[in-house]
Amino acid sequence: MPNSHTISHGIDFNRSQMHLRKNDSRPTERVEISLESQASSLILQELLRILNTGDVTPRFQAILDLQTNHILGFEALIRGPSGSPLHAPIKLLQAAATHHLSAPIEHLCRRVILETFCSLGLPGKLFINVSPECLILKDAEFRETLQLAASLGISPDHIVIELTEYQPTHDYDALIDAVVHYRTLGFQIAIDDLGEGFSSLRLWSEIKPDYVKIDMHFVQGIDKDHVKRQFVRSIQEIAKQSSTKVIAEGIETQAELESVAEIGISYGQGYFIARPHATPTTTISAEVIQILGTRIHREKIEHQFVGSSCITEIMQLPTTVSSKTMSSDVEALFLQYEKLKVIPIVDDGTPVGIINRHTMVDRFARPYQRELYGRKPCTVFMEKDLLLVDYKTDIQKLSHAIVNAESDQLMNGILITREQRYIGMVSGADLLRAITKLQIDAARHANPLTQLPGNVPINQHIDRLLADARPFTACYCDLDHFKPFNDVYGYQRGDVVIEMTGRLLRQHIEPTLDFVGHIGGDDFVIVFESTDWESRCHKLLNAFQSQIAQFYSHEDRERGGYIAENRQGKKVFHSLISLSIGAVPIQGDFESHHQVSVAMADAKKQAKKCFGNHLFIDRRSGNK
């Protein structure tokens, strides 16, 4: 019995304990709810305190133009109070959303960001994060933001509304209406974290932003992951079709920077380029510039053709500064990089001047000059007389343009632009070396009689124009009745006629735009970029007709030809030599010089069907 009692008592005890634990669970839940309520209340108090005191701090991270090495602008990244549970931006914004304070918190952040951006004098565009939820709220309109920006001297076209997704976007119609409204006010639009959010691809399709920012997940490790590379490449292709610029976020290594630039991404952002900072620098590190300069900033299309002579082949990418940079900072760059001879001054992508190392160092070596000019803007040393050249300029054509340049200009170098924006420069020494090399190559491929470029340079030139999608007119020039003239008057006089023809062709082109080549024998090619090419062809035909008569005897000139035996021994009348030109205007209908060659040959055949000097123009579109 004792044992039985013991067992029975134990069972009762356990049941009692189970009953107590069950009953105790309710007070524990109430305690937890109470703690949560307290924490929520403290967070709300902190949010209200932040709204009352404006205790938020912006950090600015540079966004780099990977094509020009210039800063496109800065993304503003907000931080809550130091030591506060809301210090991290995600915590701050999530708490604001929980307590229905997103609109006032985001408005506060915009105000502090704009004021700080202005006080720091940062260049370029300002990217401000805004949630779609706040963008469509009636009380969150940017009227006050517009007024503040105007009072600070910041125009709306320098502000990019960067849409972030902390919550799903459902009301697309309202969002599209809001985007249209803010665009009419002058703002630009960007989508943040493409590929990460709930509906970023649909957002892209619906609102057609000016910029999309690829989420850092797809950028980090892109050099080792072919799937990420393909994703980014696909985004870039879509962007091309929709006139959207792509920004790759989260670039943290040299290999990632090289990979996104090689794909053709327009802009980059990340720790490897520049870290977020309360007072960011406005220049990019020499390391980043060197990486982009040596590996990326070459027009890929120019390297597809051997012997290409585009100016970008010898382009360099020296460090640049803005006109606001202090003279002492520019001197420090010269002292840090001994091989740096000149520094271009570029403001928001526009070249405004250049600083010569010798000029600045010489001035600073004089007594009191450093004290006098060190803290003044570097424009006091700036040389404004610049040689500016478009990036598609052919080196051979550039050689004609620099004949009239001043020696100081050549010493300082030539600045290269694309759509009037600076992308690099070429030193005078490099240009002279390149011209010399071209002359050597031209001599190797030139026709020995006329010294005009032969088949290889002709084909390369046509392929370059096709690759650049530049409209031009290809002309096949052929002498009629030349072989019997050679038989009757001899090959020496025939050679003189060929030389005269080549000389006339050169005289009737614009050397800085057009190209003349000698295929061989009595066949020539003119590639016109001149818009008045048809008039030039008619003048050429008239000049040829007036000069060809001098190579005939008086009797032959009088009767307009001569009689000679053909290979069968029969006497045949031959007219004076005439020039036939078959012209093919080309505006994107061809893919290679092979197709152009066929079209020119067909046009030449049509021209030769007509008697005398004649121009035939093939005006058919899509003739391949």
C-alpha positions as CSV (number, residue, x, y, z in Angstrom):
1,M,0.0,0.0,0.0
2,P,2.7,2.5,0.8
3,N,4.1,2.0,-2.7
4,S,0.6,2.4,-4.1
5,H,0.2,5.6,-2.1
6,T,3.5,6.9,-3.2
7,I,2.7,6.4,-6.8
8,S,-0.7,7.9,-6.4
9,H,0.7,11.0,-4.7
10,G,3.2,11.4,-7.5
11,I,0.6,11.3,-10.1
12,D,-1.5,13.9,-8.3
13,F,1.6,16.1,-7.9
14,N,2.4,16.0,-11.5
15,R,-1.1,16.8,-12.5
16,S,-1.0,19.8,-10.1
17,Q,2.2,21.1,-11.7
18,M,0.7,20.7,-15.2
19,H,-2.4,22.6,-14.1
20,L,-0.3,25.4,-12.7
21,R,1.8,25.7,-15.8
22,K,-1.3,25.8,-17.9
23,N,-2.8,28.5,-15.8
24,D,0.4,30.5,-15.6
25,S,0.7,30.8,-19.4
26,R,-1.9,33.5,-19.6
27,P,-0.1,36.0,-17.4
28,T,3.1,35.4,-19.3
29,E,1.4,36.3,-22.6
30,R,0.0,39.4,-21.0
31,V,3.5,40.3,-19.9
32,E,5.0,39.8,-23.3
33,I,2.2,41.9,-24.9
34,S,2.8,44.6,-22.4
35,L,6.6,44.6,-23.2
36,E,5.9,44.8,-26.9
37,S,3.5,47.7,-26.3
38,Q,6.1,49.5,-24.2
39,A,8.8,49.0,-26.9
40,S,6.4,50.2,-29.5
41,S,5.6,53.2,-27.4
42,L,9.3,54.0,-27.0
43,I,9.9,53.7,-30.7
44,L,7.0,56.0,-31.4
45,Q,8.4,58.5,-28.9
46,E,11.8,58.3,-30.6
47,L,10.1,58.9,-34.0
48,L,8.3,61.9,-32.7
49,R,11.5,63.2,-31.1
50,I,13.3,62.8,-34.5
51,L,10.5,64.7,-36.2
52,N,10.7,67.5,-33.7
53,T,14.5,67.8,-33.6
54,G,15.3,66.8,-37.2
55,D,17.9,64.4,-35.8
56,V,18.8,62.6,-39.0
57,T,22.1,62.7,-40.8
58,P,22.6,62.1,-44.6
59,R,25.5,60.2,-46.1
60,F,26.3,60.7,-49.8
61,Q,27.7,57.9,-52.1
62,A,29.0,58.8,-55.5
63,I,27.6,57.3,-58.7
64,L,30.3,57.0,-61.4
65,D,29.8,57.3,-65.1
66,L,31.7,54.3,-66.4
67,Q,32.0,55.8,-69.8
68,T,33.6,59.1,-68.9
69,N,35.1,58.6,-65.4
70,H,32.9,61.5,-64.1
71,I,30.6,61.5,-61.2
72,L,26.9,61.4,-62.4
73,G,25.7,62.4,-58.9
74,F,25.2,61.2,-55.4
75,E,22.7,58.9,-53.7
76,A,21.6,60.3,-50.3
77,L,21.6,57.6,-47.6
78,I,19.9,58.7,-44.4
79,R,21.0,57.7,-40.9
80,G,19.0,58.0,-37.7
81,P,20.4,59.3,-34.4
82,S,23.7,57.7,-33.3
83,G,23.2,55.1,-30.6
84,S,19.4,55.0,-31.3
85,P,17.6,51.7,-32.3
86,L,16.5,53.7,-35.3
87,H,20.1,54.6,-36.5
88,A,19.9,52.1,-39.4
89,P,17.9,53.5,-42.3
90,I,15.9,50.3,-42.7
91,K,14.9,50.3,-39.0
92,L,13.9,54.0,-39.2
93,L,11.8,53.6,-42.3
94,Q,10.1,50.4,-41.2
95,A,9.3,52.0,-37.8
96,A,7.9,55.0,-39.6
97,A,5.7,52.7,-41.7
98,T,4.5,50.8,-38.7
99,H,3.4,54.0,-36.9
100,H,1.9,55.6,-40.1
101,L,4.6,58.3,-40.1
102,S,6.3,57.5,-43.4
103,A,5.2,60.7,-45.1
104,P,6.5,63.1,-42.4
105,I,9.7,61.1,-41.8
106,E,10.5,61.0,-45.5
107,H,9.7,64.7,-45.9
108,L,12.1,65.5,-43.0
109,C,14.8,63.3,-44.6
110,R,14.4,65.1,-48.0
111,R,14.7,68.5,-46.3
112,V,17.9,67.6,-44.5
113,I,19.3,66.0,-47.6
114,L,18.7,69.0,-49.8
115,E,20.1,71.4,-47.3
116,T,23.2,69.3,-46.7
117,F,23.7,68.6,-50.5
118,C,23.6,72.4,-51.1
119,S,25.9,73.3,-48.3
120,L,28.5,70.8,-49.4
121,G,28.4,72.1,-53.0
122,L,28.3,68.6,-54.4
123,P,28.2,68.3,-58.2
124,G,25.8,66.4,-60.4
125,K,22.4,64.8,-59.7
126,L,21.0,64.0,-56.3
127,F,19.3,60.6,-55.9
128,I,16.7,60.7,-53.1
129,N,14.9,57.5,-51.9
130,V,11.1,57.7,-51.8
131,S,8.7,54.9,-51.2
132,P,5.9,54.4,-53.8
133,E,3.4,54.5,-50.9
134,C,4.5,58.1,-50.0
135,L,4.8,59.2,-53.6
136,I,1.1,58.7,-54.1
137,L,-0.1,60.2,-50.8
138,K,-1.8,63.5,-51.3
139,D,-0.1,65.0,-48.2
140,A,3.3,63.9,-49.5
141,E,3.4,65.9,-52.7
142,F,6.7,67.5,-53.5
143,R,5.4,71.0,-53.4
144,E,7.4,71.9,-50.3
145,T,10.4,70.0,-51.7
146,L,10.2,71.9,-54.9
147,Q,10.1,75.2,-53.0
148,L,13.0,74.3,-50.8
149,A,15.1,73.1,-53.8
150,A,14.3,76.3,-55.6
151,S,15.3,78.4,-52.6
152,L,18.6,76.5,-52.4
153,G,19.3,76.9,-56.1
154,I,18.8,73.2,-57.0
155,S,16.8,72.8,-60.2
156,P,14.3,69.8,-60.4
157,D,16.2,68.2,-63.3
158,H,19.1,67.7,-60.8
159,I,16.9,65.6,-58.5
160,V,16.2,61.9,-59.2
161,I,13.3,60.4,-57.3
162,E,14.5,56.9,-56.5
163,L,11.6,54.5,-55.9
164,T,12.3,52.0,-53.1
165,E,10.1,49.0,-52.2
166,Y,9.7,48.3,-48.5
167,Q,6.2,47.1,-49.2
168,P,4.4,45.7,-52.3
169,T,3.1,48.2,-54.7
170,H,-0.6,47.6,-55.6
171,D,-2.1,50.8,-56.9
172,Y,-0.1,51.1,-60.2
173,D,-2.5,53.6,-61.7
174,A,-2.0,56.0,-58.8
175,L,1.7,55.5,-58.9
176,I,1.9,56.1,-62.7
177,D,-0.2,59.3,-62.3
178,A,2.2,60.5,-59.5
179,V,5.3,59.7,-61.7
180,V,3.8,61.6,-64.6
181,H,3.0,64.5,-62.4
182,Y,6.5,64.8,-60.9
183,R,8.1,64.4,-64.3
184,T,6.2,67.4,-65.6
185,L,7.7,69.3,-62.7
186,G,11.2,68.4,-63.9
187,F,12.2,65.5,-61.7
188,Q,13.7,62.3,-63.0
189,I,12.7,58.8,-61.9
190,A,14.8,55.8,-60.9
191,I,13.9,52.3,-59.7
192,D,16.0,51.0,-56.9
193,D,17.1,47.3,-56.3
194,L,15.9,45.9,-59.7
195,G,15.5,42.2,-59.3
196,E,15.1,42.3,-55.5
197,G,11.7,44.0,-54.9
198,F,8.2,42.7,-55.1
199,S,7.4,44.1,-58.5
200,S,10.4,46.0,-59.8
201,L,10.2,44.6,-63.3
202,R,6.5,45.5,-63.6
203,L,7.4,49.0,-62.3
204,W,9.9,49.4,-65.0
205,S,7.4,48.4,-67.6
206,E,4.7,50.7,-66.3
207,I,6.6,53.9,-65.4
208,K,9.5,53.8,-67.9
209,P,12.1,55.3,-65.5
210,D,15.2,57.3,-66.5
211,Y,17.4,55.0,-64.4
212,V,17.2,51.5,-63.0
213,K,19.6,50.3,-60.3
214,I,20.5,46.6,-60.4
215,D,20.3,45.0,-57.0
216,M,23.7,44.3,-55.5
217,H,23.0,40.6,-55.3
218,F,23.4,40.4,-59.1
219,V,26.6,42.5,-59.1
220,Q,28.6,41.0,-56.3
221,G,30.5,38.0,-57.7
222,I,29.4,38.7,-61.2
223,D,32.9,38.0,-62.5
224,K,32.6,34.4,-61.2
225,D,28.9,33.7,-61.9
226,H,27.8,33.4,-65.5
227,V,24.1,33.4,-64.5
228,K,24.5,36.8,-62.8
229,R,26.4,38.0,-65.8
230,Q,23.7,36.9,-68.2
231,F,21.0,38.6,-66.0
232,V,22.9,41.9,-66.0
233,R,23.5,41.6,-69.7
234,S,19.8,41.0,-70.3
235,I,18.9,44.1,-68.2
236,Q,21.3,46.1,-70.3
237,E,19.7,45.0,-73.5
238,I,16.2,45.9,-72.2
239,A,17.6,49.3,-71.1
240,K,18.9,50.0,-74.6
241,Q,15.5,49.4,-76.1
242,S,13.7,51.5,-73.5
243,S,16.2,54.4,-73.4
244,T,16.9,53.7,-69.7
245,K,20.3,54.1,-68.1
246,V,21.5,51.2,-65.8
247,I,23.3,51.7,-62.5
248,A,25.1,48.7,-61.0
249,E,25.0,48.9,-57.2
250,G,27.2,47.1,-54.7
251,I,30.5,47.1,-56.7
252,E,33.1,46.0,-54.1
253,T,36.0,44.6,-56.1
254,Q,38.1,45.5,-59.2
255,A,36.8,42.4,-61.0
256,E,33.2,43.4,-60.5
257,L,33.9,46.9,-61.8
258,E,35.6,45.5,-64.9
259,S,32.8,43.0,-65.5
260,V,29.9,45.5,-65.4
261,A,31.8,48.0,-67.5
262,E,32.6,45.4,-70.1
263,I,28.9,44.5,-70.4
264,G,28.3,48.1,-71.2
265,I,26.5,49.3,-68.0
266,S,26.4,53.1,-67.9
267,Y,27.0,53.8,-64.2
268,G,28.4,52.1,-61.1
269,Q,28.1,52.6,-57.4
270,G,29.7,50.7,-54.5
271,Y,32.4,50.6,-51.9
272,F,35.2,50.0,-54.5
273,I,34.3,53.3,-56.2
274,A,33.4,55.4,-53.1
275,R,32.0,54.7,-49.7
276,P,29.0,56.7,-48.3
277,H,30.3,59.7,-46.4
278,A,28.9,62.7,-44.6
279,T,31.4,64.9,-46.6
280,P,32.2,62.9,-49.7
281,T,35.1,63.7,-52.1
282,T,34.1,65.0,-55.5
283,T,37.0,63.1,-57.3
284,I,37.4,59.5,-58.1
285,S,40.5,57.6,-56.9
286,A,43.4,57.2,-59.3
287,E,43.1,53.4,-58.9
288,V,39.6,53.3,-60.3
289,I,40.4,55.7,-63.1
290,Q,43.5,53.6,-64.1
291,I,41.4,50.4,-64.1
292,L,38.7,51.9,-66.3
293,G,41.3,53.5,-68.5
294,T,43.4,50.5,-69.2
295,R,40.7,47.9,-69.4
296,I,37.4,49.4,-70.3
297,H,37.3,52.9,-71.9
298,R,38.0,51.8,-75.4
299,E,35.2,51.7,-77.9
300,K,34.9,48.0,-78.5
301,I,33.8,48.4,-82.1
302,E,37.0,50.1,-83.1
303,H,39.0,47.0,-82.2
304,Q,37.0,44.7,-84.5
305,F,38.9,45.9,-87.5
306,V,42.6,45.6,-88.0
307,G,44.1,48.9,-88.8
308,S,41.3,51.0,-87.3
309,S,42.4,54.6,-86.9
310,C,39.8,56.0,-84.5
311,I,41.2,58.5,-82.0
312,T,39.9,56.4,-79.0
313,E,42.6,53.8,-79.7
314,I,45.3,56.2,-78.3
315,M,43.0,57.9,-75.8
316,Q,44.2,58.3,-72.2
317,L,42.2,58.9,-69.1
318,P,44.2,61.2,-66.7
319,T,42.7,62.4,-63.4
320,T,40.3,65.2,-63.8
321,V,39.2,68.0,-61.4
322,S,36.4,70.5,-61.3
323,S,36.8,74.2,-61.5
324,K,36.0,74.4,-57.8
325,T,39.0,72.3,-56.8
326,M,41.6,74.2,-54.8
327,S,44.9,74.9,-56.5
328,S,46.8,73.2,-53.6
329,D,44.9,70.0,-54.2
330,V,45.8,70.1,-57.9
331,E,49.5,70.6,-57.1
332,A,49.2,67.6,-54.7
333,L,48.0,65.4,-57.6
334,F,51.0,66.5,-59.7
335,L,53.4,65.7,-56.9
336,Q,51.8,62.4,-56.2
337,Y,51.8,61.2,-59.9
338,E,55.1,62.2,-61.5
339,K,54.0,61.1,-65.0
340,L,50.9,63.3,-64.9
341,K,51.7,66.2,-67.4
342,V,48.2,67.8,-67.6
343,I,45.0,67.7,-65.7
344,P,41.7,68.4,-67.6
345,I,39.2,70.6,-65.7
346,V,35.7,69.2,-66.2
347,D,32.4,70.5,-64.8
348,D,29.4,68.1,-64.9
349,G,30.9,66.3,-67.9
350,T,31.8,69.4,-69.8
351,P,35.5,70.2,-70.5
352,V,36.2,73.8,-69.5
353,G,40.0,74.0,-69.4
354,I,43.3,72.3,-68.7
355,I,46.1,72.7,-66.2
356,N,49.7,72.2,-67.4
357,R,52.1,70.6,-64.8
358,H,55.0,72.8,-65.8
359,T,53.0,76.0,-65.5
360,M,51.6,75.2,-62.1
361,V,54.7,73.8,-60.5
362,D,56.8,76.6,-61.9
363,R,54.4,79.2,-60.4
364,F,54.3,77.5,-57.0
365,A,58.1,77.4,-56.9
366,R,58.2,81.2,-56.7
367,P,58.1,83.1,-53.4
368,Y,54.7,83.5,-51.8
369,Q,52.8,81.9,-54.7
370,R,51.6,78.9,-52.8
371,E,50.3,81.1,-50.0
372,L,48.7,83.5,-52.5
373,Y,47.0,80.9,-54.8
374,G,46.9,77.6,-52.8
375,R,43.4,78.1,-51.4
376,K,42.0,79.6,-54.6
377,P,40.2,77.6,-57.2
378,C,42.5,76.0,-59.8
379,T,41.0,78.1,-62.6
380,V,43.7,80.7,-61.8
381,F,46.1,78.3,-63.6
382,M,43.6,77.1,-66.2
383,E,44.3,77.4,-70.0
384,K,41.0,77.8,-71.8
385,D,42.2,77.4,-75.4
386,L,41.3,73.8,-76.0
387,L,41.5,71.4,-78.9
388,L,38.2,69.4,-78.7
389,V,37.6,66.4,-80.9
390,D,34.7,63.9,-81.2
391,Y,35.5,60.3,-80.2
392,K,34.6,59.0,-83.7
393,T,37.2,61.2,-85.4
394,D,39.6,59.3,-87.6
395,I,43.2,59.9,-86.8
396,Q,44.1,60.5,-90.4
397,K,41.4,63.2,-90.7
398,L,42.5,64.7,-87.4
399,S,46.0,65.1,-88.9
400,H,44.5,67.6,-91.3
401,A,42.7,69.5,-88.5
402,I,45.8,70.0,-86.3
403,V,47.9,71.6,-89.0
404,N,46.6,75.1,-87.9
405,A,46.8,74.3,-84.2
406,E,49.1,76.3,-81.9
407,S,52.2,74.5,-80.5
408,D,50.9,75.0,-77.0
409,Q,47.7,73.3,-77.8
410,L,49.4,70.3,-79.1
411,M,51.7,70.2,-76.1
412,N,48.7,70.2,-73.7
413,G,46.9,67.5,-75.7
414,I,43.6,67.0,-77.4
415,L,40.4,66.5,-75.3
416,I,38.0,63.8,-76.6
417,T,34.3,64.2,-76.3
418,R,31.2,62.2,-77.0
419,E,28.0,64.3,-77.4
420,Q,29.9,67.3,-76.0
421,R,30.8,65.4,-72.8
422,Y,34.5,64.7,-71.9
423,I,35.6,61.1,-72.1
424,G,39.4,61.3,-72.3
425,M,42.4,62.9,-73.9
426,V,45.2,62.3,-76.4
427,S,48.7,63.7,-75.9
428,G,50.4,65.4,-78.8
429,A,53.3,62.9,-78.7
430,D,50.9,59.9,-78.9
431,L,49.0,61.6,-81.8
432,L,52.2,62.2,-83.8
433,R,53.3,58.5,-83.2
434,A,49.9,57.3,-84.4
435,I,49.9,59.5,-87.5
436,T,53.4,58.2,-88.4
437,K,52.3,54.6,-87.9
438,L,49.3,55.2,-90.1
439,Q,51.5,56.7,-92.8
440,I,53.7,53.6,-92.7
441,D,50.7,51.3,-92.9
442,A,49.1,53.4,-95.7
443,A,52.3,53.1,-97.7
444,R,52.3,49.3,-97.3
445,H,48.7,49.0,-98.6
446,A,48.8,51.9,-101.0
447,N,48.6,51.6,-104.8
448,P,52.2,52.2,-106.1
449,L,51.0,54.3,-109.0
450,T,48.6,56.8,-107.3
451,Q,49.7,56.2,-103.6
452,L,46.0,56.0,-102.8
453,P,44.8,53.4,-100.2
454,G,44.2,49.9,-101.6
455,N,41.6,47.2,-100.9
456,V,42.4,46.6,-97.2
457,P,42.1,50.2,-96.0
458,I,39.0,50.7,-98.2
459,N,37.2,47.7,-96.7
460,Q,38.2,48.7,-93.1
461,H,36.9,52.3,-93.6
462,I,33.6,51.1,-94.9
463,D,33.2,48.6,-92.1
464,R,34.0,51.3,-89.5
465,L,31.2,53.6,-91.0
466,L,28.7,50.7,-90.9
467,A,29.6,49.8,-87.3
468,D,29.1,53.4,-86.3
469,A,25.8,53.6,-88.2
470,R,27.1,56.7,-90.0
471,P,25.3,57.5,-93.3
472,F,27.6,57.7,-96.3
473,T,27.6,57.3,-100.1
474,A,29.8,54.6,-101.7
475,C,30.9,55.3,-105.3
476,Y,32.6,52.9,-107.7
477,C,34.5,54.9,-110.3
478,D,35.6,53.1,-113.5
479,L,37.2,54.3,-116.8
480,D,35.5,53.3,-120.0
481,H,37.5,52.3,-123.1
482,F,40.7,52.3,-121.2
483,K,42.2,49.0,-122.4
484,P,42.2,49.9,-126.1
485,F,43.7,53.3,-125.2
486,N,46.5,51.4,-123.5
487,D,47.0,49.2,-126.6
488,V,47.1,52.2,-129.0
489,Y,48.9,54.9,-126.9
490,G,51.0,52.6,-124.7
491,Y,51.0,51.7,-121.0
492,Q,53.1,54.7,-120.0
493,R,50.5,57.2,-121.2
494,G,47.9,54.9,-119.7
495,D,49.7,55.3,-116.3
496,V,49.6,59.0,-116.6
497,V,45.8,58.9,-117.2
498,I,45.4,56.7,-114.0
499,E,47.5,59.3,-112.1
500,M,45.4,62.1,-113.4
501,T,42.2,60.3,-112.4
502,G,43.4,59.7,-108.9
503,R,44.5,63.4,-108.6
504,L,41.0,64.6,-109.8
505,L,39.3,62.3,-107.3
506,R,41.3,63.8,-104.4
507,Q,40.6,67.3,-105.6
508,H,36.8,66.8,-105.5
509,I,36.4,65.4,-102.0
510,E,36.4,67.0,-98.5
511,P,39.6,65.6,-96.9
512,T,38.3,65.8,-93.4
513,L,35.1,63.8,-94.3
514,D,35.6,61.8,-97.4
515,F,37.8,58.9,-98.5
516,V,39.4,57.9,-101.8
517,G,40.8,54.5,-102.6
518,H,42.4,52.8,-105.6
519,I,41.2,49.2,-106.1
520,G,43.7,48.6,-108.9
521,G,43.9,49.2,-112.7
522,D,41.4,51.8,-113.7
523,D,39.0,51.1,-110.8
524,F,38.6,53.6,-107.9
525,V,36.3,54.0,-104.8
526,I,35.1,57.2,-103.2
527,V,33.4,57.0,-99.8
528,F,31.5,60.3,-99.3
529,E,30.3,61.6,-95.9
530,S,29.9,65.1,-97.4
531,T,26.2,65.9,-97.8
532,D,26.9,67.6,-101.2
533,W,28.4,64.4,-102.7
534,E,26.2,64.4,-105.8
535,S,27.3,67.9,-106.8
536,R,30.9,66.9,-106.2
537,C,30.4,63.9,-108.5
538,H,29.1,66.1,-111.3
539,K,31.9,68.5,-111.0
540,L,34.4,65.6,-111.1
541,L,32.8,64.3,-114.3
542,N,33.1,67.7,-115.9
543,A,36.7,68.1,-114.8
544,F,37.5,64.6,-116.2
545,Q,35.9,65.4,-119.5
546,S,37.9,68.6,-120.0
547,Q,41.2,67.0,-119.1
548,I,41.1,63.6,-120.8
549,A,41.3,65.2,-124.3
550,Q,44.9,66.3,-123.8
551,F,46.1,62.7,-124.0
552,Y,44.8,62.2,-127.6
553,S,46.1,63.3,-130.9
554,H,44.5,66.3,-132.6
555,E,42.8,64.0,-135.2
556,D,41.4,61.7,-132.5
557,R,40.0,64.6,-130.5
558,E,38.3,66.0,-133.6
559,R,36.5,62.8,-134.4
560,G,35.8,61.9,-130.8
561,G,37.8,58.7,-130.8
562,Y,40.1,56.5,-132.9
563,I,40.1,53.3,-135.0
564,A,42.1,50.3,-133.8
565,E,42.1,46.6,-134.5
566,N,40.6,44.3,-131.9
567,R,41.9,40.9,-131.0
568,Q,40.1,39.3,-134.0
569,G,42.0,41.7,-136.3
570,K,38.9,43.7,-137.1
571,K,39.0,47.5,-137.1
572,V,36.8,49.0,-134.4
573,F,36.0,52.6,-133.5
574,H,36.7,53.4,-129.9
575,S,35.4,56.6,-128.1
576,L,37.5,58.8,-125.9
577,I,38.0,57.5,-122.3
578,S,35.0,58.5,-120.1
579,L,34.4,58.1,-116.4
580,S,31.4,56.1,-115.1
581,I,30.4,56.5,-111.4
582,G,28.0,54.1,-109.7
583,A,26.8,55.6,-106.4
584,V,25.0,53.9,-103.5
585,P,23.7,56.0,-100.6
586,I,23.9,53.9,-97.5
587,Q,21.9,54.5,-94.3
588,G,22.0,51.3,-92.3
589,D,20.8,48.9,-95.0
590,F,24.2,47.0,-95.1
591,E,26.1,44.9,-92.6
592,S,29.6,44.6,-94.2
593,H,31.9,45.9,-96.9
594,H,31.1,42.8,-98.9
595,Q,27.5,43.8,-99.4
596,V,28.5,47.4,-100.1
597,S,31.0,46.2,-102.8
598,V,28.3,44.1,-104.6
599,A,25.9,47.1,-104.6
600,M,28.6,49.4,-105.9
601,A,29.5,47.0,-108.7
602,D,25.8,46.8,-109.7
603,A,25.5,50.6,-109.8
604,K,28.7,50.9,-111.8
605,K,27.3,48.5,-114.4
606,Q,24.2,50.7,-114.8
607,A,26.4,53.8,-115.2
608,K,28.5,52.1,-117.9
609,K,25.4,51.4,-120.0
610,C,25.1,55.1,-120.6
611,F,27.4,56.8,-123.2
612,G,30.1,59.2,-122.0
613,N,30.7,60.5,-118.5
614,H,27.8,59.5,-116.4
615,L,26.7,59.2,-112.7
616,F,24.1,56.5,-111.8
617,I,22.6,56.6,-108.3
618,D,21.0,53.5,-106.8
619,R,18.3,55.1,-104.6
620,R,16.7,51.8,-103.7
621,S,16.4,51.2,-99.9
622,G,17.3,47.9,-98.4
623,N,19.4,46.8,-101.4
624,K,21.8,44.3,-99.9
